[in-house]
Amino acid sequence: MGLNNNKSIHKISFMKMLDNGHVLVKKKEYEKGILWYDKVIKIYPKWAGPYLHKGIALLKLSRYYEAICCFDKSLKTRTKLGCPIQVGTQYNKGRALYHLARYNEALCCYDKAYAGLLIGSPLKSLNSKGLASRIFILKAKTSVLKKLKAGKRK
């Protein structure tokens, strides 16, 4: 999978390039996978999929701010509620925000992902019960944090 040979890149379809990124990410070779996603983004900058997958790889590397930037770009390219890419992007953006202790923002993303599931998104990797439990836990956590902050102000 040589990335430096320009002639070979033109011979490979963009879907094959995306698949190369997926294979590497599954092998936990996240940096190499990101390079393939970047190649697809360069060719198709308005396609949401590669931004989502790059963001997930960055999330695996604990590079949360970069992941959020990718998720935001994905959402800008396709914002139709219920679209599988939109649902997955909202969910993963919520995960990144959660790791940064930005719980209210994470909760908003989880809520949007859950709403997308409820209107019939065919996304199978997210199960609505699991997402609902994350939302419940996060709401409880944000409620406690608000009470703690209110107690400090007195």
CYANA upper distance limits for C-alpha pairs under 8 A (distance plus 0.5 A):
  1 MET  CA     20 ASN  CA      8.32
  3 LEU  CA      9 ILE  CA      7.86
  3 LEU  CA     36 TRP  CA      8.32
  5 ASN  CA      9 ILE  CA      7.12
  6 ASN  CA     10 HIS  CA      7.11
  7 LYS  CA     11 LYS  CA      7.20
  8 SER  CA     12 ILE  CA      6.98
  9 ILE  CA     13 SER  CA      8.42
 12 ILE  CA     16 LYS  CA      6.67
 12 ILE  CA     17 MET  CA      7.14
 13 SER  CA     17 MET  CA      6.89
 14 PHE  CA     18 LEU  CA      6.69
 14 PHE  CA     40 VAL  CA      6.43
 14 PHE  CA     43 ILE  CA      8.40
 15 MET  CA     19 ASP  CA      6.60
 16 LYS  CA     20 ASN  CA      6.60
 17 MET  CA     21 GLY  CA      6.98
 17 MET  CA     36 TRP  CA      6.47
 17 MET  CA     37 TYR  CA      7.91
 17 MET  CA     39 LYS  CA      7.99
 17 MET  CA     40 VAL  CA      7.16
 18 LEU  CA     22 HIS  CA      6.89
 18 LEU  CA     36 TRP  CA      6.94
 18 LEU  CA     37 TYR  CA      6.56
 18 LEU  CA     40 VAL  CA      7.14
 18 LEU  CA     50 PRO  CA      7.64
 19 ASP  CA     23 VAL  CA      6.67
 20 ASN  CA     24 LEU  CA      6.84
 20 ASN  CA     33 GLY  CA      7.57
 20 ASN  CA     36 TRP  CA      7.16
 21 GLY  CA     25 VAL  CA      6.65
 21 GLY  CA     32 LYS  CA      7.70
 21 GLY  CA     33 GLY  CA      4.47
 21 GLY  CA     34 ILE  CA      7.06
 21 GLY  CA     35 LEU  CA      7.99
 21 GLY  CA     36 TRP  CA      5.53
 21 GLY  CA     37 TYR  CA      6.50
 22 HIS  CA     26 LYS  CA      6.62
 22 HIS  CA     33 GLY  CA      7.04
 22 HIS  CA     53 HIS  CA      8.45
 23 VAL  CA     27 LYS  CA      6.90
 23 VAL  CA     33 GLY  CA      8.06
 24 LEU  CA     28 LYS  CA      6.86
 24 LEU  CA     29 GLU  CA      5.56
 24 LEU  CA     30 TYR  CA      7.03
 24 LEU  CA     32 LYS  CA      6.98
 24 LEU  CA     33 GLY  CA      5.54
 25 VAL  CA     29 GLU  CA      5.70
 25 VAL  CA     30 TYR  CA      5.39
 25 VAL  CA     32 LYS  CA      8.25
 25 VAL  CA     33 GLY  CA      5.85
 25 VAL  CA     57 ALA  CA      7.16
 29 GLU  CA     33 GLY  CA      6.78
 30 TYR  CA     34 ILE  CA      6.59
 30 TYR  CA     57 ALA  CA      6.04
 30 TYR  CA     58 LEU  CA      7.94
 30 TYR  CA     60 LYS  CA      8.10
 30 TYR  CA     61 LEU  CA      7.80
 31 GLU  CA     35 LEU  CA      7.01
 31 GLU  CA     57 ALA  CA      8.28
 32 LYS  CA     36 TRP  CA      7.29
 33 GLY  CA     37 TYR  CA      6.93
 33 GLY  CA     54 LYS  CA      8.27
 33 GLY  CA     57 ALA  CA      7.98
 34 ILE  CA     38 ASP  CA      6.59
 34 ILE  CA     54 LYS  CA      6.04
 34 ILE  CA     57 ALA  CA      7.26
 34 ILE  CA     58 LEU  CA      8.40
 35 LEU  CA     39 LYS  CA      6.90
 36 TRP  CA     40 VAL  CA      7.05
 37 TYR  CA     41 ILE  CA      6.68
 37 TYR  CA     50 PRO  CA      5.90
 37 TYR  CA     51 TYR  CA      7.91
 37 TYR  CA     53 HIS  CA      7.77
 37 TYR  CA     54 LYS  CA      6.44
 38 ASP  CA     42 LYS  CA      6.58
 38 ASP  CA     50 PRO  CA      8.09
 38 ASP  CA     54 LYS  CA      8.24
 39 LYS  CA     43 ILE  CA      7.09
 40 VAL  CA     44 TYR  CA      6.41
 40 VAL  CA     45 PRO  CA      8.18
 40 VAL  CA     50 PRO  CA      7.12
 41 ILE  CA     45 PRO  CA      5.14
 41 ILE  CA     46 LYS  CA      8.24
 41 ILE  CA     47 TRP  CA      7.87
 41 ILE  CA     50 PRO  CA      6.71
 41 ILE  CA     51 TYR  CA      7.76
 46 LYS  CA     77 THR  CA      6.05
 47 TRP  CA     51 TYR  CA      8.22
 47 TRP  CA     74 SER  CA      7.93
 47 TRP  CA     77 THR  CA      6.75
 47 TRP  CA     78 ARG  CA      8.35
 48 ALA  CA     52 LEU  CA      6.91
 48 ALA  CA     73 LYS  CA      7.80
 48 ALA  CA     74 SER  CA      4.80
 48 ALA  CA     75 LEU  CA      7.50
 48 ALA  CA     76 LYS  CA      8.47
 48 ALA  CA     77 THR  CA      5.98
 48 ALA  CA     78 ARG  CA      6.73
 48 ALA  CA     85 ILE  CA      7.55
 49 GLY  CA     53 HIS  CA      6.80
 49 GLY  CA     74 SER  CA      7.44
 49 GLY  CA     85 ILE  CA      7.08
 50 PRO  CA     54 LYS  CA      6.43
 50 PRO  CA     74 SER  CA      8.45
 51 TYR  CA     55 GLY  CA      6.48
 51 TYR  CA     70 CYS  CA      5.56
 51 TYR  CA     71 PHE  CA      6.83
 51 TYR  CA     73 LYS  CA      7.07
 51 TYR  CA     74 SER  CA      5.76
 52 LEU  CA     56 ILE  CA      6.78
 52 LEU  CA     70 CYS  CA      6.93
 52 LEU  CA     71 PHE  CA      6.17
 52 LEU  CA     74 SER  CA      6.39
 52 LEU  CA     85 ILE  CA      7.85
 52 LEU  CA     88 GLY  CA      8.19
 52 LEU  CA     89 THR  CA      6.37
 53 HIS  CA     57 ALA  CA      6.80
 54 LYS  CA     58 LEU  CA      6.71
 54 LYS  CA     67 ALA  CA      7.86
 54 LYS  CA     70 CYS  CA      7.31
 55 GLY  CA     59 LEU  CA      6.54
 55 GLY  CA     66 GLU  CA      7.73
 55 GLY  CA     67 ALA  CA      4.65
 55 GLY  CA     68 ILE  CA      7.35
 55 GLY  CA     69 CYS  CA      8.26
 55 GLY  CA     70 CYS  CA      5.61
 55 GLY  CA     71 PHE  CA      6.46
 55 GLY  CA     92 ASN  CA      8.48
 56 ILE  CA     60 LYS  CA      6.82
 56 ILE  CA     67 ALA  CA      7.27
 56 ILE  CA     92 ASN  CA      7.41
 57 ALA  CA     61 LEU  CA      7.02
 57 ALA  CA     67 ALA  CA      8.40
 58 LEU  CA     62 SER  CA      6.84
 58 LEU  CA     63 ARG  CA      5.67
 58 LEU  CA     64 TYR  CA      7.28
 58 LEU  CA     66 GLU  CA      7.26
 58 LEU  CA     67 ALA  CA      5.73
 59 LEU  CA     63 ARG  CA      6.11
 59 LEU  CA     64 TYR  CA      6.10
 59 LEU  CA     67 ALA  CA      6.21
 59 LEU  CA     96 ALA  CA      6.99
 63 ARG  CA     67 ALA  CA      6.70
 64 TYR  CA     68 ILE  CA      6.63
 64 TYR  CA     96 ALA  CA      5.75
 64 TYR  CA     97 LEU  CA      7.89
 64 TYR  CA     99 HIS  CA      7.97
 64 TYR  CA    100 LEU  CA      7.80
 65 TYR  CA     69 CYS  CA      6.92
 65 TYR  CA     96 ALA  CA      8.18
 66 GLU  CA     70 CYS  CA      6.95
 67 ALA  CA     71 PHE  CA      6.72
 67 ALA  CA     93 LYS  CA      7.96
 67 ALA  CA     96 ALA  CA      7.52
 68 ILE  CA     72 ASP  CA      6.56
 68 ILE  CA     93 LYS  CA      6.26
 68 ILE  CA     96 ALA  CA      7.12
 68 ILE  CA     97 LEU  CA      8.16
 69 CYS  CA     73 LYS  CA      6.80
 70 CYS  CA     74 SER  CA      6.70
 71 PHE  CA     75 LEU  CA      6.71
 71 PHE  CA     89 THR  CA      6.20
 71 PHE  CA     90 GLN  CA      8.02
 71 PHE  CA     92 ASN  CA      8.16
 71 PHE  CA     93 LYS  CA      6.48
 72 ASP  CA     76 LYS  CA      6.74
 73 LYS  CA     77 THR  CA      6.95
 74 SER  CA     78 ARG  CA      7.08
 74 SER  CA     86 GLN  CA      8.16
 74 SER  CA     89 THR  CA      7.53
 75 LEU  CA     79 THR  CA      5.85
 75 LEU  CA     86 GLN  CA      6.80
 75 LEU  CA     89 THR  CA      7.50
 75 LEU  CA     90 GLN  CA      8.50
 78 ARG  CA     85 ILE  CA      8.36
 78 ARG  CA     86 GLN  CA      7.28
 79 THR  CA     83 CYS  CA      8.29
 79 THR  CA     86 GLN  CA      6.72
 80 LYS  CA     86 GLN  CA      7.45
 81 LEU  CA     86 GLN  CA      7.14
 81 LEU  CA     87 VAL  CA      7.92
 81 LEU  CA    115 ALA  CA      8.34
 81 LEU  CA    116 GLY  CA      6.03
 82 GLY  CA     86 GLN  CA      7.15
 82 GLY  CA     87 VAL  CA      6.61
 82 GLY  CA    113 ALA  CA      8.38
 82 GLY  CA    115 ALA  CA      7.89
 82 GLY  CA    116 GLY  CA      4.34
 82 GLY  CA    117 LEU  CA      6.79
 82 GLY  CA    119 ILE  CA      6.61
 82 GLY  CA    120 GLY  CA      7.05
 82 GLY  CA    121 SER  CA      5.35
 83 CYS  CA     87 VAL  CA      6.69
 83 CYS  CA    116 GLY  CA      7.63
 83 CYS  CA    121 SER  CA      6.48
 84 PRO  CA     88 GLY  CA      6.59
 84 PRO  CA    121 SER  CA      6.22
 84 PRO  CA    122 PRO  CA      6.88
 84 PRO  CA    123 LEU  CA      5.72
 85 ILE  CA     89 THR  CA      6.40
 86 GLN  CA     90 GLN  CA      6.60
 86 GLN  CA    113 ALA  CA      8.05
 86 GLN  CA    116 GLY  CA      8.44
 87 VAL  CA     91 TYR  CA      6.70
 87 VAL  CA    112 LYS  CA      7.80
 87 VAL  CA    113 ALA  CA      5.06
 87 VAL  CA    114 TYR  CA      8.10
 87 VAL  CA    116 GLY  CA      6.24
 87 VAL  CA    117 LEU  CA      7.64
 87 VAL  CA    121 SER  CA      8.05
 87 VAL  CA    123 LEU  CA      8.13
 88 GLY  CA     92 ASN  CA      6.61
 88 GLY  CA    113 ALA  CA      7.49
 88 GLY  CA    123 LEU  CA      8.19
 88 GLY  CA    126 LEU  CA      8.27
 89 THR  CA     93 LYS  CA      6.42
 89 THR  CA    113 ALA  CA      8.47
 90 GLN  CA     94 GLY  CA      6.60
 90 GLN  CA    109 CYS  CA      5.46
 90 GLN  CA    110 TYR  CA      6.95
 90 GLN  CA    112 LYS  CA      7.01
 90 GLN  CA    113 ALA  CA      5.83
 91 TYR  CA     95 ARG  CA      6.94
 91 TYR  CA    109 CYS  CA      6.62
 91 TYR  CA    110 TYR  CA      5.94
 91 TYR  CA    113 ALA  CA      6.00
 92 ASN  CA     96 ALA  CA      6.86
 93 LYS  CA     97 LEU  CA      6.68
 93 LYS  CA    106 ALA  CA      7.67
 93 LYS  CA    109 CYS  CA      7.16
 94 GLY  CA     98 TYR  CA      6.48
 94 GLY  CA    105 GLU  CA      7.62
 94 GLY  CA    106 ALA  CA      4.53
 94 GLY  CA    107 LEU  CA      7.21
 94 GLY  CA    108 CYS  CA      8.13
 94 GLY  CA    109 CYS  CA      5.51
 94 GLY  CA    110 TYR  CA      6.30
 95 ARG  CA     99 HIS  CA      6.88
 95 ARG  CA    106 ALA  CA      7.22
 96 ALA  CA    100 LEU  CA      7.04
 96 ALA  CA    106 ALA  CA      8.23
 97 LEU  CA    101 ALA  CA      6.87
 97 LEU  CA    102 ARG  CA      5.65
 97 LEU  CA    103 TYR  CA      7.22
 97 LEU  CA    105 GLU  CA      7.14
 97 LEU  CA    106 ALA  CA      5.63
 98 TYR  CA    102 ARG  CA      6.05
 98 TYR  CA    103 TYR  CA      5.95
 98 TYR  CA    106 ALA  CA      5.97
102 ARG  CA    106 ALA  CA      6.71
103 TYR  CA    107 LEU  CA      6.49
103 TYR  CA    138 LEU  CA      7.23
103 TYR  CA    141 LYS  CA      8.42
103 TYR  CA    142 THR  CA      6.90
104 ASN  CA    108 CYS  CA      6.88
104 ASN  CA    142 THR  CA      7.22
105 GLU  CA    109 CYS  CA      6.92
106 ALA  CA    110 TYR  CA      6.70
107 LEU  CA    111 ASP  CA      6.53
107 LEU  CA    135 ILE  CA      6.73
107 LEU  CA    138 LEU  CA      6.93
107 LEU  CA    139 LYS  CA      7.67
108 CYS  CA    112 LYS  CA      6.77
109 CYS  CA    113 ALA  CA      6.67
110 TYR  CA    114 TYR  CA      6.50
110 TYR  CA    131 LEU  CA      7.58
110 TYR  CA    134 ARG  CA      8.39
110 TYR  CA    135 ILE  CA      6.88
111 ASP  CA    115 ALA  CA      6.58
111 ASP  CA    135 ILE  CA      7.59
112 LYS  CA    116 GLY  CA      6.74
113 ALA  CA    117 LEU  CA      6.89
114 TYR  CA    118 LEU  CA      6.75
114 TYR  CA    128 SER  CA      7.15
114 TYR  CA    131 LEU  CA      7.19
114 TYR  CA    132 ALA  CA      7.70
115 ALA  CA    119 ILE  CA      6.97
116 GLY  CA    120 GLY  CA      7.27
116 GLY  CA    121 SER  CA      6.39
117 LEU  CA    121 SER  CA      5.41
117 LEU  CA    122 PRO  CA      8.18
117 LEU  CA    123 LEU  CA      8.01
117 LEU  CA    128 SER  CA      7.27
126 LEU  CA    130 GLY  CA      7.98
126 LEU  CA    131 LEU  CA      7.62
127 ASN  CA    131 LEU  CA      6.85
128 SER  CA    132 ALA  CA      6.39
129 LYS  CA    133 SER  CA      6.67
130 GLY  CA    134 ARG  CA      6.85
131 LEU  CA    135 ILE  CA      6.74
132 ALA  CA    136 PHE  CA      6.69
133 SER  CA    137 ILE  CA      6.65
134 ARG  CA    138 LEU  CA      6.52
135 ILE  CA    139 LYS  CA      6.54
136 PHE  CA    140 ALA  CA      6.80
137 ILE  CA    141 LYS  CA      6.67
138 LEU  CA    142 THR  CA      6.59
139 LYS  CA    143 SER  CA      6.58
140 ALA  CA    144 VAL  CA      6.84
141 LYS  CA    145 LEU  CA      6.76
142 THR  CA    146 LYS  CA      6.63
143 SER  CA    147 LYS  CA      6.86
144 VAL  CA    148 LEU  CA      6.71
145 LEU  CA    149 LYS  CA      6.65
146 LYS  CA    150 ALA  CA      6.58
147 LYS  CA    151 GLY  CA      6.66
148 LEU  CA    152 LYS  CA      6.93
149 LYS  CA    153 ARG  CA      7.03
150 ALA  CA    154 LYS  CA      7.39
